[in-house]
């Protein structure tokens, strides 16, 4: 049986109407906060490097799919390996379907990002700060895994 707060979070993330948008805004808020603190790693290869060197520093993983994903076998293999690594290291992971929107959120307007298929949010260096938005997302991922949805999809909010 779910507690009141678990039930409320479940309804926020799985519910209809305004509450269903909150998970997208949580991702947006977490990305903006992490970017302002220089805690984002962007790109499949850069992310794989960070996860190999220091998996404990990774807090959250976002995989973005686009038309290229369907045709790119190497990218699909990378995604499978990243997902497996996240599961093995207890890293929360979600999927978004709009890679361009993700690039708009994490990219600098002066710089065009070519690979935003994977974005990592790392822990703060001092380790003392906890992000309540990321905590909500971790709970959502945990609940999704209980329902056998291992890599849940979240829609990013429009501009």
Secondary structure, DSSP 4 states (H G I P E B T S, - for coil): ---HHHHHHHHHHH-STHHHHHHHHHHHHHHHHHHHTT-EEESHHHHHHHHHH-GGGEEEEEEE--HHHHH-HHHHHHHHHHHHHHHHTT-EEEEES-HHHHHHHHS-TTS--S--SEEEEEPPTTS----HHHHHHHHHHHHHHHTT-SS-B-PPPP-
